[in-house]
Amino acid sequence: MRVSFSSKSSVWWIAGWIALGLLFLISFCIDFTNVKQGGAIDLRNRITGIRLLAHGLDPYFYKWQEPEPPEYCDPYNNPLLPVSKTTATPAFLLLHLPFALLPYRLAQFLWLFLQWLCLAGTAWLWWRRCALPWERLLLAAFVVGFTYTAAWRLHAERGQSYVVLLFFFACWLAGTLDGKWGNSRWVGLLAGFLVALRPPFLLLAPFLFLHRRGQWLGAVIGLLIGIGLPLIWNADSWFKYSSAMAIHSGLYRAGTDPAPPPERFPPEIEGVSTDLLANYVTIPYADFSIHAFLRALGLEPFPAWPPLLAIAAIYGAWLWWSRKKEIESLLLGLAIWYFLIDLFLPAYRNNYNDVLILNIVALGLIVSARVTWGLRCCLLALPMGWGIYLIAPMHDALINLPTFFLTLGAVLLLCLRSRPARRRAA
């Protein structure tokens, strides 16, 4: 029997989706294998941090010593530094409380599942908003392809949490796009809570004032909830957080990172070999921030505020210049600015931050009728990330190439012209 052209096309579409599904599953299995080999060293300081916070102790300046409870022990907490490795806000630490109540090894694997759930949830939120089949397939291919980069491998193996922020931000962006709920206090509640989770989300405030004033009450309530809940356990947690971040900023800008001295730890911590708990898989990583660039030029320690004031001024100018754009273009801009502001913070900017590009690519597909140069730059970053993951370690400049192209793509998308509203996906 002859197969019509349309039937052949359908077969190829189905084959494409099946292939992406299999690649998605294989990628998860690789992450699972990586996690088995180490202690998710970035997750560890947040788990110990929320345990300390929940017991009224200070998670930001704490240094473990015997015979204190091993549940508070983070092998990477350098005793030569005045601060701990915990840099998450008290509100963000609180999200880890259910995991902190579990044995650490179990929590470690559940956190891996949560990372993948947030990744899949973000993809689903945007997939259902894509209007055309090719957009949906390209979005799914980008998400799956991203999981094969060094950026995602590092995020998953270290137990990082930027994908959680990605998902919450995607929920707010998609909610704000909704014709019925976009200006409601319920969506605003999430905006305020995002600020408590990570202060750079303050960039949402002027947008709400200009375009979504109906969200303001919810945003204030969400912010108060995020700030207030940690105070139940530790009344000065936010003050300690602020003080610790100021110290972290100074250490980072000065390039101060002394090698820790030999320390004695129990042979097992929470039933896990200490050697395994302190182990990690070698995956390429490098600092990519304005302060790393300034240090390379010999300008250290460079003050923290000039770069932040500069990016804030440019952001304010963009808000005013683009105030008459359609809402989809404005939200694309917000996703881009949140991605860019990380480059200007006085803090280490690792390639696991690159996961934030997924909201940008998705909105870029929704806003534009074609694959623009900005999207092409983002797509080009994927094979670079694949190569870096396979050929590790590499020179720092090469490790940063994918992030450079993602940043370039984001900037090009920021310059995208506004156009008439698109038809919505069914």
Buried (B, 14 or more C-beta within 10 A) or exposed (E): EEEEEEEEEEEEEEEEBEEBEEBBEEBBEBBBEBBBEBBBBBBBBBBBBBBBBBEEBBBBBBBBEEEEEBBBBBBBBBEEBBBBBBBBBBBBBBBBBEBBEBEBBEBBBEBBEBBBEBBBBBBEBBBEBBBEEEBBBBBBBBBBBBBBBBBBBBBBBBBBBBBBBBBBBBBBBBBBBEEEBBBBBEBBBBBBBBBBBBBBBEBBBBBBEEBBEBBBBBBBBBBEBBBEBBEEBBEEBBEBBEBBBEBBBBBBBEEEEEEEEEEEBEEEBBEBEBEBBBEBBEBBBBBBBBBBEBBEEEEBBBBBEEBBEEBBEEBEEBBEEBEEBBBBBBBBBBBBBBBBBBBBBBBBBBBBBBBBBBBBBBBBBBBBEEBBEBBEBBBBBBEBBBBBBEEBEBEBEBBBBBBBBBBBBBBBBBEBEEEEEBEEBE
